[in-house]
Amino acid sequence: MILRTIFVYIFVFCGTAFGQYVGQPCTVQRTSASGTCKIIYDCPSVITDIRRQRRYTRCSFEGRNEVVCCPNPTRPPVATPEVVIRDDSPISQRKCKEYTEAVYEYVYSIGLAVNAEKNKIQVDKCGHKTVPLIVGGEFAKPREFPHMALLGYDQGGNAVAWSCGGTLISDQYVLTAGHCLRTRAGEPDYVRLGELDILSEEDEAEPETLKIIEVIPHPDYKTSSKYNDIGLVKMEKKVKLSPFIRPACLPTEFGGPETQAIASGWGHTEWGARKGESHLMKVILTKFSHQDCNSTYASEISRRLKDGIREETQLCAGSRTARKDTCQGDSGGPLQVYHQNLYCMYTVIGVTSFGITCGNINVPGVYTRVYPYVNWIENIVWPDQ
């Protein structure tokens, strides 16, 4: 990777405007946009141009550092406040802030001067800024949901059925639904991370498959019930975090201010479909009140749902206007919101549990609420911290 980056850096064609130094105005020759001369590692857009083998404009050198014409922003940058996580904060919060570092990739460049030194450049590889606005959903972008996981069930003969989703919450544990851990096919055998399109090797993804060494359904989960449908799987080793594989955060409050949340998964796009989507999908859903959700599922009350929807451990989300929903195969995947403070991070607030068919307007799906189980999760994932 380092050698490839150096090669691209040296041989990408660049326009030259020598005699202009740091802080002076300049013109980007490729686009005719106004710019300011900056040292290269202070200009992410030029770094991106170099990586994509686009032309860029050089101003000069400052010592051994190349000075480039950096396009001026089209709008003033918004300052991001420093997020302070105290030493006595819950371990999941401290780890969450730590995981934000994996959004950056570090590359090396080298100037053209004789005996020039390599410069280490931090490149922002966040796959989402906002979602511009599964059933009624759309394709996810590369690195948009780096915490997404697939659970695989060994079918024999090198065949694996990827039948459930999950959420990476640390470098060794995936959060999923309890019913994904106790299935007719048995327990899951593999976790696949960093995937985008299961059937493509040319998508912008860096998938990694790891064996599962332990499955941990919640102690109160029973296959005969719809309650406490949550669990964990432990992978054989710690995964190396990167812009493609990064954990999501656990919630710090029972219910946040958001009225909408995002569901993602490789599940079916219609009820009863024989195959799921090969490309990761996303859909924006509206949270339903407990009262509305309970009335929807009143006819479903039975031995498996004897108390109806329990607000303290379950939440509902769907659409009041369109066919948007999670579906078969999305089980165990996340219902998530943007983290309120940490850059490029999500908070997983729900685990996809069950529903009535798929995509019906005003018929929300049911998700296991993650917040009530945070202490249980922390005690397993970070027992000594």
C-alpha positions in Angstrom: 0.0 0.0 0.0 2.8 2.4 0.9 4.8 1.7 -2.3 1.6 2.0 -4.4 0.8 5.4 -2.9 4.3 6.7 -3.4 4.2 5.6 -7.1 0.9 7.4 -7.7 2.1 10.5 -5.9 5.2 10.8 -8.0 3.7 10.1 -11.4 0.3 11.9 -11.2 0.5 14.9 -13.6 0.5 18.2 -11.8 0.2 21.7 -13.0 2.8 24.0 -11.5 2.7 27.6 -10.3 6.1 28.0 -8.6 6.8 31.1 -6.6 3.5 30.9 -4.6 3.9 29.9 -1.0 1.8 28.8 2.0 -1.1 31.2 2.6 -1.0 32.9 -0.9 -4.0 32.7 -3.2 -3.8 30.5 -6.2 -5.9 28.9 -9.0 -6.6 25.2 -9.3 -5.7 24.6 -13.0 -7.9 21.6 -13.5 -11.1 23.3 -12.3 -10.2 27.0 -12.5 -11.4 27.2 -8.8 -9.8 29.7 -6.5 -7.6 28.2 -3.8 -5.0 28.8 -1.2 -1.5 27.4 -1.2 -1.1 24.8 1.6 1.3 22.0 2.6 -0.1 18.9 1.0 -1.0 17.1 4.2 -3.2 20.0 5.2 -5.3 19.6 2.0 -7.4 16.4 2.0 -9.0 17.1 -1.4 -5.6 17.1 -3.2 -4.7 13.9 -1.4 -7.9 12.4 -2.8 -7.0 13.7 -6.2 -3.7 12.0 -6.0 -5.2 8.7 -4.9 -7.6 8.9 -7.9 -4.8 9.9 -10.3 -6.2 13.3 -11.0 -4.2 16.4 -11.9 -3.4 18.8 -9.2 -1.6 22.2 -9.0 1.7 22.6 -7.2 2.6 26.0 -5.7 6.2 25.3 -4.5 8.1 23.4 -1.8 8.6 24.4 1.8 11.7 22.6 2.8 11.0 19.0 1.7 7.3 19.4 1.9 5.3 20.0 -1.3 3.0 23.0 -1.2 -0.2 22.6 -3.3 -3.1 24.7 -4.5 -5.9 23.7 -2.2 -9.4 24.6 -3.3 -11.2 27.1 -1.0 -14.2 25.7 0.7 -17.6 26.6 -0.8 -19.0 27.2 2.7 -17.4 28.0 6.1 -16.3 24.9 8.0 -18.4 24.0 11.0 -16.4 23.5 14.2 -16.9 20.2 15.9 -16.8 20.5 19.7 -14.3 18.3 21.5 -16.1 15.3 23.0 -15.0 14.7 26.6 -15.4 11.1 27.9 -14.4 10.9 31.5 -12.4 8.1 33.0 -15.4 7.0 35.0 -17.7 6.9 32.0 -19.1 3.4 31.2 -16.6 1.3 29.3 -18.8 1.1 26.2 -18.6 4.9 25.9 -14.9 5.0 26.3 -14.4 2.3 23.8 -16.8 4.0 21.4 -14.6 7.1 21.3 -11.5 5.0 20.8 -13.1 3.3 17.8 -13.6 6.6 16.0 -9.9 6.6 15.2 -10.4 3.7 12.8 -12.3 6.1 10.4 -8.9 7.4 9.3 -6.5 5.7 6.9 -2.8 6.8 6.9 -0.9 7.0 3.7 2.6 8.1 2.9 3.7 10.5 0.2 7.1 11.7 -0.9 8.2 14.8 -2.6 10.3 15.1 -5.7 13.3 16.7 -4.0 16.5 14.6 -3.7 16.5 12.7 -0.4 13.0 13.8 0.3 11.4 12.3 3.4 8.1 10.5 3.5 5.1 12.4 4.9 2.4 10.5 6.9 -0.9 11.8 5.7 -4.2 11.2 7.6 -7.1 10.5 5.1 -10.7 10.7 6.3 -12.4 7.6 5.0 -15.9 8.2 6.6 -18.5 6.4 4.4 -21.3 8.7 5.5 -21.9 12.3 6.4 -25.7 12.1 6.3 -28.2 9.8 4.6 -29.9 11.9 1.9 -33.1 11.4 2.7 -34.8 -4.0 2.8 -38.2 -2.9 1.5 -38.5 0.6 0.1 -34.8 1.0 0.7 -31.8 1.8 -1.3 -28.2 0.6 -1.8 -25.8 1.4 1.0 -22.6 3.2 0.0 -19.1 1.8 0.6 -18.0 2.1 4.2 -21.4 3.6 5.1 -22.2 0.9 7.7 -18.7 -0.5 8.7 -20.2 -2.2 11.7 -22.5 -4.4 9.7 -22.0 -8.1 10.1 -23.4 -11.3 8.5 -23.8 -14.5 10.4 -23.1 -17.7 8.4 -24.3 -21.2 9.0 -22.2 -24.1 7.7 -24.2 -26.2 5.2 -21.5 -28.7 4.5 -19.4 -29.0 1.3 -18.0 -25.5 1.7 -21.4 -24.0 1.5 -22.4 -21.3 3.9 -25.9 -19.8 4.4 -25.7 -16.1 5.3 -29.0 -15.9 7.1 -28.8 -13.3 9.8 -27.3 -9.9 10.4 -25.5 -8.4 13.3 -23.6 -5.3 14.6 -19.9 -5.2 15.4 -19.7 -3.5 18.8 -16.1 -4.3 19.7 -13.0 -5.8 18.0 -14.2 -9.3 18.9 -17.9 -9.3 19.6 -21.0 -9.0 17.4 -24.5 -8.1 18.7 -27.4 -10.0 17.1 -30.8 -11.4 17.9 -31.3 -14.3 20.2 -33.3 -16.2 17.6 -30.3 -16.1 15.2 -28.3 -18.1 17.7 -30.8 -20.9 18.1 -32.1 -21.9 14.7 -33.2 -25.0 12.8 -29.8 -24.9 11.1 -28.1 -24.8 14.5 -25.8 -22.1 15.8 -24.0 -19.7 13.4 -20.4 -20.7 12.5 -19.0 -17.6 10.9 -19.0 -13.8 11.0 -18.4 -11.8 7.8 -17.3 -8.2 8.2 -16.5 -5.4 5.8 -18.9 -6.7 3.2 -21.0 -4.6 0.7 -22.1 -6.9 -2.1 -21.9 -10.6 -1.2 -21.7 -11.7 -4.9 -19.2 -9.1 -6.1 -15.4 -9.0 -5.8 -15.2 -5.6 -7.5 -17.3 -3.6 -5.1 -15.4 -1.1 -2.8 -15.2 -3.5 0.2 -12.6 -5.4 2.2 -14.5 -8.4 3.6 -13.1 -10.6 6.2 -14.6 -13.9 7.5 -13.9 -15.2 11.0 -15.0 -18.3 12.9 -17.3 -18.0 15.8 -16.0 -19.6 19.0 -18.9 -18.8 21.3 -22.6 -17.9 21.0 -24.2 -16.1 24.0 -28.0 -15.7 23.9 -29.4 -13.5 26.7 -30.1 -15.7 29.7 -33.8 -14.7 29.7 -34.2 -15.5 26.0 -36.4 -18.5 25.1 -37.2 -19.8 21.7 -40.8 -20.1 22.7 -41.0 -16.3 23.4 -40.5 -13.0 21.5 -39.0 -11.3 24.5 -35.3 -10.7 25.3 -34.4 -11.5 21.7 -30.8 -10.4 21.9 -27.4 -12.1 22.0 -23.7 -11.9 21.3 -21.2 -13.9 19.3 -17.5 -14.0 20.0 -15.1 -14.3 17.1 -12.0 -16.5 17.1 -9.7 -13.4 17.3 -9.8 -9.7 17.4 -10.4 -8.1 14.1 -8.2 -5.3 12.8 -10.2 -2.2 12.7 -10.2 0.0 9.6 -12.4 2.4 7.6 -14.2 -0.8 6.3 -14.6 -2.5 9.7 -15.5 -0.4 12.7 -17.8 -1.0 15.7 -21.0 0.9 16.4 -21.7 2.5 19.8 -24.1 1.3 22.5 -26.8 3.7 23.6 -26.4 5.8 26.7 -30.1 6.6 27.2 -33.5 4.8 27.1 -34.9 6.9 24.2 -33.2 9.6 22.2 -34.7 12.7 20.6 -34.7 11.2 17.1 -38.0 10.4 15.5 -36.4 8.4 12.8 -33.8 5.6 12.6 -31.9 3.7 9.9 -32.2 0.0 9.4 -29.7 -1.9 7.3 -29.3 -5.5 6.1 -29.1 -8.0 3.3 -32.6 -9.4 3.8 -35.4 -10.1 1.4 -37.1 -7.2 -0.3 -40.5 -8.8 -0.3 -42.3 -11.3 2.0 -41.7 -14.9 1.0 -38.9 -14.1 -1.4 -36.5 -17.1 -1.8 -33.4 -15.1 -1.8 -32.2 -11.9 0.0 -30.4 -9.0 -1.5 -26.7 -9.5 -2.4 -26.0 -5.7 -1.9 -26.3 -4.2 1.5 -29.5 -2.1 1.8 -30.6 0.7 4.0 -33.9 2.3 4.8 -35.0 5.2 7.0 -37.9 4.3 9.3 -40.1 6.3 11.6 -40.4 5.4 15.3 -43.9 4.3 16.4 -45.2 5.1 19.8 -45.7 2.2 22.2 -49.5 2.7 22.1 -49.6 2.6 18.3 -47.3 -0.4 18.1 -49.2 -2.3 20.8 -52.5 -1.8 19.0 -50.9 -3.1 15.8 -49.9 -6.3 17.5 -53.0 -6.8 19.6 -54.1 -9.6 17.4 -50.7 -11.3 17.7 -50.9 -11.7 21.5 -50.3 -15.4 22.3 -48.0 -17.6 24.3 -45.0 -16.1 22.5 -46.1 -12.5 23.0 -48.3 -12.8 26.1 -47.8 -9.2 27.3 -48.0 -7.6 23.9 -45.1 -5.2 23.0 -43.1 -4.5 26.2 -42.0 -0.8 26.0 -39.1 -1.4 28.5 -37.4 -3.9 26.2 -38.9 -3.4 22.7 -39.4 -0.6 20.3 -41.2 -0.3 16.9 -40.3 1.4 13.6 -41.8 1.4 10.2 -43.5 3.8 7.7 -46.8 5.6 7.7 -46.6 6.6 4.1 -44.6 4.0 2.1 -43.6 0.4 1.9 -40.4 0.6 4.0 -39.5 -2.1 6.4 -37.0 -4.8 7.4 -37.8 -8.3 6.3 -36.7 -11.9 6.5 -33.0 -12.2 6.6 -32.5 -8.8 8.3 -33.0 -10.5 11.7 -30.3 -9.6 14.1 -29.2 -6.5 12.2 -29.2 -3.0 13.6 -31.7 -0.2 14.0 -29.3 2.8 14.3 -29.1 6.5 14.6 -26.2 8.9 14.1 -24.2 9.4 17.2 -25.0 12.7 18.7 -21.4 13.7 19.4 -18.8 11.4 17.9 -17.7 11.9 14.3 -18.8 9.3 11.7 -20.2 7.0 14.3 -23.6 5.3 14.8 -25.4 4.2 17.9 -27.3 0.9 17.7 -30.6 1.4 19.5 -32.4 -1.7 18.3 -31.9 -5.3 17.1 -34.2 -6.5 14.3 -36.5 -9.1 16.0 -39.8 -9.8 14.2 -42.8 -8.3 12.3 -46.0 -9.0 10.4 -45.1 -9.8 6.8 -42.9 -7.0 5.3 -43.4 -3.5 4.1 -47.0 -2.8 5.0 -47.9 0.8 5.6 -48.6 1.6 9.3 -47.4 -1.9 10.3 -44.1 -1.4 12.1 -41.5 -4.0 12.7 -40.4 -4.9 16.3 -36.9 -4.4 17.5 -35.2 -5.4 20.8 -34.3 -2.2 22.6 -30.6 -2.3 23.3 -30.4 0.1 26.2 -31.8 -2.2 28.9 -29.1 -4.8 28.1 -26.0 -2.5 28.0 -24.8 -3.6 31.5 -25.1 -7.3 30.5 -23.2 -6.6 27.2 -20.4 -4.6 28.9 -19.9 -7.4 31.5 -19.3 -9.9 28.7 -17.4 -7.8 26.1 -15.2 -5.8 28.5 -15.2 -7.9 31.7 -12.0 -6.5 33.2 -12.6 -2.8 32.3 
